[in-house]
Amino acid sequence: MTTPALLPLSGRRIPPLNLGPPSFPHHRATLRLSEKFILLLILSAFITLCFGAFFFLPDSSKHKRFDLGLEDVLIPHVDASKGAKNPGVFLIHGPDEHRHREEEERLRNKIRADHEKALEEAKEKLKKSREEIRAEIQTEKNKVVQEMKTKEKKPLPPVPIPNLIGIDGGDPEDNDIRKKREKIKEMMKHAWDNYRVYGWGHNELRPIARKGHSTNIFGSSQMGATIVDALDTLYIMGLHDEFRDGQKWIEHNLDFSVNSEVSVFEVNIRFIGGLLAAYYLSGEEIFKIKAVQLAEKLLPAFNTPTGIPWAMVNLKSGVGRNWGWASAGSSILAEFGTLHMEFVHLSYLTGDPVYYKKVMHIRKLLQKMDRPNGLYPNYLNPRTGRWGQYHTSVGGLGDSFYEYLLKAWLMSDKTDHEARKMYDDAIEAIEKHLIKKSRGGLTFIGEWKNGHLEKKMGHLACFAGGMFALGADGSRMDKAGHYLELGAEIARTCHESYDRTALKLGPESFKFDGAVEAVAVRQAEKYYILRPEVIETYWYLWRFTHDPRYRQWGWEAALAIEKYCRVSGGFSGVKDVYSSTPTHDDVQQSFFLAETLKYLYLLFSSDDLLPLDHWVFNTEAHPLPVLHLANTTLSGNPAVR
């Protein structure tokens, strides 16, 4: 049996003491004395090392690269001094210098006393038998485990919950629309029930192989991504038994203390966003507790020279790194720029300004940087604070950064004017340099690469039609009508990308070169993986215009998904939307339940279900309530002050 190591002192583990039977019994006394002597030497050397390190290691606080002046954080139920820049900072001079020296001497004396006490305790411990030492070690282990459990269950401070409007209902008056809505609900049941049978607890489902599935964004652990991602969809559809099944799994099985490297961006939008939405909709505390536990695990990702977080972090060790394929070790705009909504709500719910300060630090840094042609490149090096490759897109790598600027303003009850200005500036540059009209009259959003425009648009960029419509109200120079029309033009282009395929489902990306318009050219771009962005845009435009074409287009997409993606074990993506006999990819993505089916359900619901003046959807379609003026967390805002 392996003998447990002695408990660590000051974070350093002492090598395990061999307490098993000696090889030569007649030398037992000599061996035990030698072991004790060696252990005492190790203890003494270690504590001396700690003593020296305390006084001679540099103060890391003197080496912070950025001071953004976040002097105050206006969060209700938070002591402003905790978020302040100045409290606790003092200069040593005159009589204060003498007091400082006295304090330093007192600390030295305390460390000496602790040193001597530790040595005495070690001597006493070595007088005990093997069985007594083992028993003490086990007792200490049990105590640590119990303390960790107690900490995890520690209740969060009570906070005023925003007035929640429209969390259920939404029954349409039209009977035909009601039937379509029920069909979407049945599709959700089919996706969930098969996951429940064949993939329960796994991150995603292989509906044809009928087993669990995962990707590297979730690390090596089975964290039940589909459960967390689907919860709010289940709730608003009235599938409360299924919701309770998911809640029980989360309460008893969702564990973030695992040795697993995850995507900070993905677990933020899917897990933290999903848990927060489930909490606001249901009022169940367990969701808030789990969201905060996970958020604490993500914070080490921000330990970079610039405060721009790593793309990935190990949930156990806190070690972060970036994707190997990203430009020169850069972080990605759409990843570090898509944390604001969730982190502001975390600070609101916990009273801890750390989350808010992390995302505001990112914003302040970006504001100080030069932007080529007013555009934000997709890559930023977290070590140097410099842009990587000059590649700008409103699709993959850039998309949700712009979305979160607009939604930060909306979520603040339209008081975060700084976010709105950044959004307006960015959209003006995008419209000037990236948005073009094809020869056939289709408006598309290209990608800026190394000084020229690539006439290609990704499925991910199709969300922008909804974003332009959502941001129309409040736009500069009374251009609301212009941006609503621009959103409608993007929706039409993306619908054409669906309509020009054999399956009536859109490809991953499509080009506008010469005679080729809204069509994928490369085989690697012809797949459809149950993505939601086109349907998302249909829904926003339906809400703002009530033009029946958006419900018609949404229903066409729903029928195509039902016909070509539905299999007996759930729903699967397809590898070629231009083939009338498609091959399935055998993956039921968690975002299919979180986004695609939710947006379809909302498209065929009345507007009083999750009204947009009270709710803002994160980029994974998880609804978070607007924090009205009295509850806002945004500092430096004239409207707040």
N, C-alpha and C positions, 0 to 999 in steps of 0.2 A: 504494500500500500504506500502511496506517495505521501510523504510528510508535508503538511502545509507550511508555507513560508511564514516567518514572523511578520506581524503587521508593519507596514511601512511607517517611517518617521519622516515628517515634513515632505511627503511625496516621494521619498526615495525608498525602494524596496531592498531590505537586507537579504543576502543570500540565505536559502533555507539551511537550518541547522540539522545535521544528520542525527536523529534521535532513535534510529533503529539499533538492533543488537550489534555490538562490535565484532569485528572479524576475529580478534584474539582476546578472549575473556580475561586472561591473566594480565592484560595491559589496560583494563577498563578505566582504572582511576587515572592513569597517566593521560589516556586519550581524552577523557572528559575535561580534565584540567586544561589541556591544550586548547580544546574547543572553546572553553570559556574565555581563556586569555585572548584568543584570536578575535572572538566576538566583541570583547571589550575594546580591543584596539580599533575594530571597524566602527563601532559606535562612537568612540571618541573622535576618530578622524572625520566621520560624517558630520557630527555636530559642530566640530571646529570649522569645517567647510561651510556649513550653513551660516555660522557666526561671521566668517570672513565675507561671504557673499552678500550678507545683509548690508555691510558698510562699503564694500568696494565695487559692486556691480553698478553700472551706470543707471541713472533714473530714466526709464523709458519715456516718462512724461515730457522730458526735455527734447525729445526727438520727434514729436508729432509734426508731420509735414504740412498739414492744413489746419488753419484756424478759421472757421467759417462764421464765428460770431453768433452762434445760436444761444443768445443770452437767456431767452425765456421760451417756455413751451406751454402754451395755453391749453392745458388739458384739465377738465374738471376733476376734482378729487385728487389732484397731484399737487404736492408742495412745490411751488415754483422754484424754490432754492435748489431742489434736486436736479432740475434741468438747466440751472443757471450756469453761466460761464465763470462768474467771479467769486461766489462763496467758496471759502476754503483756500483761496489763493492769497498769499501775503508775501511781502518783501521783508528780508531780515536786515535790520540796521539799528544802530543805537542800543538802547536798553533791551530791545527785542532780541538782539544777538546773544546777550548773556542768558536770557531765558531759553533760547534755542539750545545753547550749549548744555544747560542744566537738563533739558529734556533728553538730549542725546546721551548724556551720562547715565540718566535714569534707565534708558532703554538698554544701554550696555550692561548695566548691573542686572537688569531683569534677564537678559540673555545668558549671562554667566550663571545666575541662579537656576535657570531652566536647564542649562548644560549639566550642572552638578546633580540636579534632581533626576535627569534622564539617566545619568550614569548609575546613580544609586538604585533606580528602578530596574535597570538592566542587571545589576549585581544580584538583587533580590530574586529576579525572575530565574536566573541561572541556578539558584539554589533549589528550585522546584524540580519535581520528577517529570519524566517525559509525559505521563498521562495528564498531570496538572497543567503543563504548558499547552498541550493539545486542547484541553477543555477551555482554557482561557482564550486561545485563538478562536475557537468555534464560537464562544460567547461574544467576542468582539465582532466577528463576522456577522452574526445574527443581529447585533445591535446596529451595525452600519446598514444592513439590508432594511431593517425596520425604520431607521431614520429616513432612508431614501423613499420608502413607501409613504411615510408620513408627509414628507416634503411634496411628493406627487399629488397627494390628496388634499394639500393645504388649500382652503377655499380662497378664491380670488375676491377682491373687494367688490362690494355691491355697487353697481353703476346705474344711472338712469338709462333705461332702454328707449331708443327713439320710438316715436309713435309709428307702429307698424300697420300699414294699410294694404289691403288686397293680397293677403297671403293664401287665400283659397277662393273657390268659386270660379268666376269667369265663364259661366255657361252662356254660349251664344244663343241668340233668339232664333236664328234660322235653323231649321231642322237638318238641312243638308250639311251645313257647316258643323252641326253637333255630331252627325254621323262620322264626318271626317276626323273630328277631334277624338272620338271614341276609337277610331281605327289607329290613331297614333298612340293612344294609351295601350291598346292591345299589342302593338309592336314593342312598346316598352316592357310590357309583361313578358313577352316572348324572350327578349334580350336578357332581362333580369332572371327569370325563372331558370333559363338554361345555365346562366352563370352560377346561380345558386346550387344547381345540381352538379355541374361539371368543373367549376372553377373557384368554388367558394374559398375565400381567403387569399387566393392568388391575385396578382395585380390585374390581369386581364384574362380573356378566354380564347381558346382555339376552338371555335364552334364545330369544325368538321372533325378534328382529332378528338374533340370532347375532353379537353384537359386544360389545365392552367397555362398561362403565358405571361412572360415578362420581358422587359427591355432594359438596357443599361441605364436609362434615366431614373429607374427605381432602385438601382443597385442590385445586390444579390438577395435581398430579403423579400419575403412575401408580405406586403403591407396592405393588401386589400384595396388597391387603388380604385377599382370599379365600385366597391361598396361606398367609399367616401365620396367619389365623384358623382354617384347617382342619387345620393340621399335627397337633395333638395328637389330633384325631378320627381322622385317617388312621392314626396310630400305634396307638391302642388298638384299632382295628378290624383291625389286622394288615395294612393296605395299605401295605407297606413300600416297594414300588417307587414308588408315588405320593408317599410321604413323601420319598424321596430326590430325586425330581424337584423337589419344593418346596424342599428344602434347597439344591440346586444353584442354583436361581433366586435364593434369598436370598443365597447366598454371592457370586454374581457380579453381581447386578443391584439388590439393595435398597440404595438410597442416600438418606441423610437430609440431605445437604448441598444441598438444593434450595430454590429461592425459592418456597416454597409455604406458605400459611397453613392450619393444621390445627386440629381440635378436640383440646385437651389431653386431655379425658376419653376420647374415642373412640380416639385412638391409644394411650392408656395401657392401656385394657382390652382392645383388640383386638391391638395390636402388641406392647407390652411384656409384657402378660399371655400372649399366644400364644407369644412367643419364649421367655419364662422357662419356660413349661410344656413346650415342645419340648425345651429344654435339660435339664430335670430328667428327662424321660422317656427321652431318647436319649443324654444325656451329651455331645452334640456342642457343642464350645466356640463355634462360630460363632454359635449362637443367643444365648448369653450376651453375646458381644461386641457383636452388633447391638442387643440390648436396652439395653446400657449406652450405646452411641453415641446411640440415640434419646433415652434419658432425659436425657442431657446437653443435648440440643437443647430439651427441655421446661423446663429449669430457669429460663430467663429469664422464663417466664410468671409466676413467683412474685415478680418485681420490682415489687411494688405497695406502697403505703404501709402496708397491713395484713399483707401476706404471703399473703392470699387470692389464688390465681392467677387470671389472665385465662382466659376460656373458650377463646380461640384464641391461637396464637402462630405467627409466621413462622419456619420451621425454619432459614432462612438468616440473617435479620437479628435474630431474637430479639424483635421487636416484638410486643406482645400487645394484645388488645382483647377486648371482650365482645360478645355477640350484640346486634344493634340492637333486637330485640324484647323483650329481658329488662328487667324493671322498673327504670327509672331507671339504666340502665347497670350493673346488678347481675351478680354471678356467681351460679351456680346450685348449690344445695345438693347435688343428686345428682351434680354434676360435680366440684366441689372436694372433696366428701366421699367420693369413690370413687377414691382414690389410695393408700390406706394399705397394702393388701396387697402391691401391686407394689413400692412404694417401700421397704417394710421388707425385702423380698427383695433389692432392688438394693443396699441398704446391707450386707446379710448377704454377698452374693456379691462385692462390690467392696472391702469394708472401709472405704468412704467414708460417714461418718455424715450427709452433707448431705441425702440423700434421706429418711432417717428424721426428721431435724430439721424438714424442710419439713412433713411431714404431722403431726408432733407439735405444731408451732406452730399449725396449723389447729385441732387438737383443743383446745389450751389456750385459744385465743381463743374458741371456741364455748362452752367451759365458763364463761367469764366473762360471757357475754351473758345478758340477760333473755330468757325465752321465754314468749310469751303462752299462757296455759293449759298451760304445759309443753310446747308444740308448737314444732317448728323451722319457721319460715317458709322457703319455697323460694328466696327471693332475699336476697342479702347484698351490699352495696356494697363493693368492694375498696378504694375510696379512703377512705371514711369509717368503715368497720367497723360500719355500721348496717344493720338489716334493710330490705329493700324492701317491696313489697306483702305484706300478711299473707295469704298463700296457702299452705296446708299440704296435702300429699298423700303418700300412700304409693305412688302411681303415678308417672307422668312428673314430672320435676323434683325429686322427693324420694326415690324408691324405694331406690336402691342405697346411699344414705348410711346408712340403718338396717341394711341387709344387711351393710355393712362394719364397723359397730360390733360386731355379733355375730361376724363372721368374724375380726376382729382378735383377739378373745378366743380363739376356737377355734385360730387359727393360732399363737398363743403357747403352745399346749399348756395353755390355760385358766389362764394366769397373769396376763394383762393385765386385772386386775380393774377398772381405770378404764374400759376399753371396755365391759365387761360391765355396769357400773353405768349408763353412759350409755344403753346399749341398753335395759336394764330400765326406766329412767325414761321413755324415749321411748315404749316400747310401752305402758306404763301410761296415758300421756296419750293415745295413739292409741286405745286400747281405750275410754277414757272419753268421748272427744269425736268420734271418727270411725267407729267400728265400730257398726253398727246391724243390726237384723233387720227384713226387709220384712214386709208383711202376709201374704205367702205363705210366710213362714218361712225365707227365704234370708238368710244373714249376708253383709253386704257392707261394704266400706270406702269411705266417702264422702270428699269433699274439703272442707276448711275454707276458705271465701273470705269475707273481710271481715266476719267475725262470725257467719256462718251456715253450715250444712252443706248442701253440694250432694249430692243423692242420686244420684251417678253414679260408676261404677267403671270404670277402664280395664283393658285387657288386661294392661298392664304391671304393674298392682297385683296380678295373680293370682300373681305370684311369692311373695307374702307367705304363702300357705298353706304352702309349703315352708319359708320362713324361720321361721314359728312352730313348726313341727315340729322344725326343726334346733336351735332355741334352747330347746326345752322342758326338756331336761336342763340343770340348773344354774339354773333360774328361781327367783325368790324365793318364799318361803313354801310351798315344796313344791307349786308349781302346774304341774308338768310335765304331768300329765294334762289340765289345763285348756287349756294351750296346744297340746297335741297334738290335742285335740278342736276347738279353734278353727281350726287348720290344716286339719283335715278338713272343717269347715264352709265355709271359703273355697274349698277344692277342689271341693266339691259345687256351690257357686254358679257357679264358673267353668265347670264342666262343663255346667251348665244354659245358660250363655250360648252354648255350642257346640251343645247339643242342640236349642235353639229356633230354629236357622237352617235354611235349605234345604240348605246344603252340609255341615252338621255341623262347621263351622269357626267360631271365635269372632270377633265384631266387634272393632274397635279400642277401643270403649267402649260401655257399656250402662247404662241407667237403671233406677231403682226409684221411679217416680212413679205413684201410684194403681194402675190396673190393669196398667200396664206394668212388668214385672219381668224383669231380665236380658236386655233387648232394646235394640238401638240404635234411636234415633228419627231422628236426623239422617242424611242421606245421606252426609255427610262422615265419619261414624263407622262405616260398614258394611263397611269393607274389612278384609282379612286379608293381612298381608305376611310370612307364614311365621314368625310370632313363636313363641318357645319357652316363654313363662312358665307357661302352663297345664301343659304336659308336664313342665316342671321341677318343679312342685309335685306332680304325680302320682308322679314318681320319688322325691322325698324321702319322701313318705308311704308309698310302697311299701317303701322301705328300713326305715322305722321301724315299720311295722305288718304288712307282708306281706299286706295285705288285697287279694284278687284283683281287686277292682273297679278299682284304679288301673291294673293292666295291661290290663284290658278297655277302660277309657276311653282309655288311651294308644293301643291298637290301633285304636280307632274313629277317633282323630285321624290316625293314620298312613294308614289307608285313605282318608280324606277328602282328605288331601294328595296321595296317589298318584292319586286319581281326578280331582280338580279343579285341582290345581296343577302336575301333571307335564305337560310338553310335550316335543316331540322334542329340543329344545335345552337341557333342564335342568328347573328348577322356577321357577314364577312365582307371585307373589301375585295375589289376585283383588280386584276393586273392590267387589263387593256379595255378601256371604255369604247374603243372603236371596233372591237370584235363582237359579233352577235352571239358568239358562244364563249363567254368569258371564263377565265380561270380565276378561282378564288385565292386570296392570300392567306386565308384561314386565321384571321385575327379580328376579334371584336374589340375595338378600341374603347377605352374607358370614356373618352370624350364623346363617343356616339350616344351614350346614355346621359352624359352631363350636358351636352350642347345640342347635338343634331336633333334628337327627339324632343328636347325641351323647347327649342325654338319652333319646331313644327307644331307642338301642342299650343304654344302661345299664339302662333299665327292663326289658329282656328279657335281662339278664345276671345272673349270680350276684353276691352281695354282696362276694365277694373281689376284684372288679375295682374298683380305686380306692376302698378302704374309707374311710369318713368319719372314722374316728379317726386316719387318717394323711394325709388329703388334704382341702384346703379349696378349693372352686371359686370363682374370681373371678366377677364379674357377667357375664362373657362365656363362662362355663363352662370356663375354662382352669384345670386342677387345679394347685395349688401345695402343696408338702408342708408339714405342720405342723413348725414349728421348736420342737423339744422344749427342755425347761428349760435344758440346758447351752448351747444355741445361741441363746437368746432375745435379742432386740435391744431389749427394752422397759425403759427406765430408770425409776427411782422406784417399782419394784414390790417390795413386801416379800418376795414369794416368790422373786424373783431374788436380792435382796440376801442 
